[in-house]
Amino acid sequence: MPVEPARAENREDGRRTVLRTLLGGGALAGLAVSAQLGAPTTAQAQPAPPTPAPRPLDPFAVEDFQPSGTVREYWLQAESFEHNAVPNGYDGMTGMRFTAAQTTFWAIGLRAYSADWAAPLAPDLGPQGIGPNTGIPGPVLRAQVGDTIRVHFRNNDDHYRWPHSLHPHGVGYDRDNDGGWLADEPDRPGTAVPFGASYTYTWCCRPSSAGTWPYHDHSVPQSIPVPGAASSRPRPDVMEIGAELGMFGIIAVTDQHTPPVDREFVLFCHDASPGDVPSLAQNLNMFNGGAFVDNTPTFTAKAGERVRWRIAALGNETHVFHLHGHRWRSNQGFQGWVDSQIIAPSTTLTVEYTEDNPGDWIYHCHVTHHMMGGMVGRYRVTP
């Protein structure tokens, strides 16, 4: 089949894209009627005493943080590599084909190593594992409430040779462990780790840290030069360009209320645009560094297993996670059943259910433009 040109709707600069999302709310109502023999008639029934409203949480209360004394130590390295987001060259949903030149860019990812960056760690896809450890996304950093996370970070970005950093969400840290660079404080520790240098971040897991959180590069803005281009107007620098190129991962913090699961899937929604990455022929809307079915992760489970998805997003776009053939209880707003949930940049979802529907399913972003741009993958459930 001949290679088709990049779709027009995906060639536009992602920074000019406007996403108009109409979010509708819903409400559930229940009616209980007694059918017991001898039950009083409506006229005779006495109204039930009102249920007292739950005591509201005090937003000004200081957390009772008790350190466990456990230190979870990780050795992470930033690495640059040529990355093809569509290695099979095929969009299995629409049938379009792509060349490697259209879908390849120089990425920057994060890999976990043994102590002192001696050797890369082996993949671990178990419910307590670090994940595939291929760079995009970075390894899952796991801890329990009360633990300290200590991340030894080394910058080995030998392609761009930019400074990088790590900024966490959800955990506790002081200013020297924030990782967020500012032009008026360019020398603040840990915000611009030079190529070849290292820095150690220390984060604590408070009771409010339980859940799913992103971490990502938050260092000096940069722009990717266009080879051979001569222009009197320099391209603007891009905030968090390292994260757009792949420097991100998930922090998973558990507590005594976190249920054990048989399967845990980590899924990161992210985007790259020709406006920021000139080597791209079109916008790419990716799951875990891949675009289009069979390039994005194929997740598997068995009927009867307890399943958890930890989902996060970064970038410029709002997404809607949808899983065919399944539904779960919402933890956003009303506590009803859903099969689609909105996820915006820097936010997360934690989806949990018992698997009860064998089949060959797909998961995807339900924003049509993003699904057409690559955000779709397979989910296979065996009996």
HELIX and SHEET records of a PDB file:
HELIX    1   1 ALA A    8  ARG A   11  1                                   4    
HELIX    2   2 GLY A   14  ARG A   16  5                                   3    
HELIX    3   3 ALA A  100  THR A  103  1                                   4    
HELIX    4   4 ALA A  115  TRP A  117  5                                   3    
HELIX    5   5 ARG A  175  ASN A  177  5                                   3    
HELIX    6   6 PRO A  207  SER A  209  5                                   3    
HELIX    7   7 ILE A  241  GLU A  244  1                                   4    
HELIX    8   8 THR A  368  MET A  372  1                                   5    
SHEET    1   A 4 THR A 104  TYR A 113  0                                        
SHEET    2   A 4 VAL A  71  ASN A  84 -1                                        
SHEET    3   A 4 THR A 148  ASN A 156  1                                        
SHEET    4   A 4 SER A 198  CYS A 204 -1                                        
SHEET    1   B 4 LEU A 141  GLN A 144  0                                        
SHEET    2   B 4 PHE A 248  THR A 254  1                                        
SHEET    3   B 4 GLY A 211  HIS A 216 -1                                        
SHEET    4   B 4 HIS A 167  PRO A 168 -1                                        
SHEET    1   C 4 LEU A 284  PHE A 287  0                                        
SHEET    2   C 4 ARG A 263  ALA A 272 -1                                        
SHEET    3   C 4 ARG A 306  ALA A 313  1                                        
SHEET    4   C 4 THR A 348  THR A 354 -1                                        
SHEET    1   D 5 PHE A 299  LYS A 302  0                                        
SHEET    2   D 5 VAL A 376  THR A 382  1                                        
SHEET    3   D 5 GLY A 359  CYS A 365 -1                                        
SHEET    4   D 5 HIS A 319  LEU A 323 -1                                        
SHEET    5   D 5 SER A 340  ILE A 343 -1                                        
SHEET    1   E 2 TRP A 328  ARG A 329  0                                        
SHEET    2   E 2 TRP A 337  VAL A 338 -1                                        
END                                                                             
